[in-house]
């Protein structure tokens, strides 16, 4: 059954009112999106992060593909921990005290060296355990395209003491390569 509704014309908005409605809608949409924290420069007192490195081992297929398109590998280290009572805030996907993150490109040996990282002292002081967490995520650098091409055996999430002075290995394949049938 078809219902016919009489049309009395559309009310016209004046330009400033329409612009205000559009601006508010865009502002609302932007505030609803969830983005990962970005690497930042710290102002004020900081605490040095112990040095560590991530060695990325690419499958032959991933190595060939990345080389053929001029793509690189990016390793991201996220630093966070549990808060002293009353000092934390709900901060998913991170723990209650987010200390920051650092992004490093791998070198010619496919190693990302985290040897100059720092976290804010004000946030570090809010930690209930100074042996905070490090979460590693390895991705293609997205220089050659907007999509990540790598499926890596991470994220790795461990306490900073287990990284200190070490090189941790991460194995990566092209997305879909591990699930491809073998012949």
Secondary structure, DSSP 4 states (H G I P E B T S, - for coil): ---------PPPPPHHHHHHHHHHHHHHHHHH-----------S-EEEPPPEEEEEEE-HHHHHHHHHHT--EEEEEEEEEPBPTT-----TTS-SEEEEEEEEE--TTSEEEE-S-EEEHHHHTTBS-SS-EEEEEEEE--SS-SS--EEES--EEEEGGGTTT-EEEEEEEETTTTTSPP-
